[in-house]
């Protein structure tokens, strides 16, 4: 592999007993901490006595660095999504609360959380489930079926 714009300066040289993975012009490669784009490939076979070598030469160009986009100020009407709890147990309990306490109504749960306060994970879950139900109203039936199939709630009430 040659340095960008050079046909003499070798950046990387490797030998293999197996065929290399195919690579084509336009693909990106990382060498010595730099990302380069393959501009041209040359393939040749060299014979030296009993040794046959397949030589693949990669000619590269430097990739232009992208400038970081400035961070835009948040819009006034956009509410920041609170952090959530990724625990599977917490999600399981939230599904039960959603169905058993709020009868599958995420707006009622969000109103309760606004009025009485609550866990940020609960707010995130209620907003997430509300957006999912808007796209797929039949999801509520599947959630109810899952909650009914798990005896968690009745065992806790006993």
C-alpha positions in Angstrom: 0.0 0.0 0.0 1.5 3.3 -1.1 1.4 6.6 0.6 -1.3 9.1 -0.6 -0.3 10.6 -3.9 3.0 8.5 -4.1 3.9 5.6 -6.3 7.1 4.9 -4.4 6.7 5.4 -0.7 5.3 2.2 0.8 3.2 2.6 4.0 2.3 -1.0 4.5 3.5 -4.3 3.2 2.2 -7.7 4.1 2.5 -11.3 2.8 -0.1 -14.0 3.1 -0.4 -17.7 2.2 -4.1 -17.1 1.7 -5.9 -14.8 -0.7 -6.6 -11.3 0.6 -10.2 -10.1 1.0 -11.3 -8.3 -2.1 -11.0 -4.5 -2.0 -12.0 -2.0 -4.6 -11.4 1.6 -5.5 -13.3 4.0 -3.3 -13.1 1.8 -0.2 -11.5 3.2 3.0 -8.5 1.6 4.8 -6.8 2.5 8.1 -3.1 2.5 8.2 -0.9 4.0 11.0 -3.8 5.8 12.5 -4.8 7.4 9.2 -7.9 6.7 7.2 -7.2 6.5 3.5 -9.3 5.9 0.4 -8.1 3.4 -2.3 -7.9 5.3 -5.6 -6.4 2.6 -7.8 -5.4 -1.1 -7.6 -2.7 -2.9 -9.6 -2.4 -6.7 -9.7 0.5 -8.6 -11.1 2.1 -12.1 -11.0 5.8 -12.4 -10.4 7.7 -15.6 -11.0 11.1 -16.2 -9.4 12.3 -19.7 -10.0 9.8 -22.0 -8.2 8.2 -19.1 -6.4 5.1 -17.5 -7.8 3.9 -14.3 -6.1 0.6 -12.5 -6.6 1.3 -8.8 -5.9 -1.5 -6.4 -5.2 -0.6 -2.7 -5.1 -3.0 -0.2 -3.5 -2.7 3.4 -4.4 -4.3 5.8 -1.9 -5.5 9.3 -1.4 -6.1 11.2 1.8 -9.6 11.6 3.0 -10.8 15.2 3.7 -11.5 15.8 7.4 -15.0 16.6 8.2 -15.6 19.6 10.3 -17.7 19.1 13.4 -21.1 20.6 13.2 -21.8 23.2 15.9 -24.3 22.0 18.5 -27.6 23.7 18.0 -29.5 25.2 20.8 -32.5 23.0 21.8 -35.8 24.2 20.6 -38.1 25.8 23.2 -41.0 23.3 22.5 -38.8 20.2 22.8 -38.8 18.4 26.1 -35.5 16.7 27.0 -35.9 12.9 27.4 -34.9 11.8 30.9 -32.4 9.1 31.4 -33.7 5.6 31.7 -33.1 2.4 33.7 -31.9 -0.4 31.4 -32.6 -3.1 34.0 -34.8 -5.9 32.6 -36.5 -6.3 36.0 -37.4 -2.6 36.0 -38.9 -2.9 32.5 -40.9 -6.0 33.5 -42.4 -4.1 36.5 -43.1 -1.1 34.4 -45.1 -3.2 31.9 -47.2 -4.6 34.9 -47.8 -1.1 36.3 -48.7 0.2 32.8 -51.4 -2.5 32.4 -52.6 -3.2 36.0 -52.5 0.3 37.5 -53.1 2.6 34.5 -55.1 0.1 32.3 -52.8 0.6 29.3 -53.2 4.4 29.3 -49.7 6.0 29.0 -51.2 9.6 29.2 -52.8 8.8 32.6 -49.5 7.5 33.8 -47.6 10.6 32.5 -50.2 12.9 34.2 -49.7 11.1 37.5 -45.9 11.4 37.2 -46.2 15.1 36.4 -48.5 15.7 39.4 -46.8 13.5 42.0 -43.3 13.2 40.6 -41.6 9.9 39.9 -38.6 8.1 38.5 -37.1 9.4 35.3 -37.0 5.9 34.0 -40.8 5.7 34.4 -41.3 8.9 32.5 -39.0 7.7 29.7 -40.9 4.3 29.6 -44.3 6.0 29.5 -43.3 8.3 26.7 -41.7 5.4 24.8 -44.7 3.2 25.1 -47.0 6.0 24.1 -45.1 6.6 20.9 -45.1 2.8 20.1 -48.8 2.6 20.7 -49.4 5.5 18.3 -47.6 3.6 15.6 -49.1 0.1 16.5 -52.4 0.1 18.4 -52.5 -3.7 18.4 -49.3 -3.7 20.6 -51.5 -3.1 23.7 -53.2 -6.4 23.3 -49.8 -8.2 23.1 -48.6 -6.4 26.2 -51.8 -7.3 28.1 -51.3 -11.0 27.0 -47.7 -10.9 28.3 -48.7 -9.4 31.6 -51.6 -11.8 32.1 -49.3 -14.7 31.4 -46.9 -13.7 34.2 -48.3 -14.2 37.7 -46.1 -11.5 39.2 -48.9 -9.1 40.2 -51.2 -11.6 41.8 -48.4 -13.1 43.8 -47.4 -9.7 45.1 -50.9 -8.9 46.2 -51.3 -12.2 48.2 
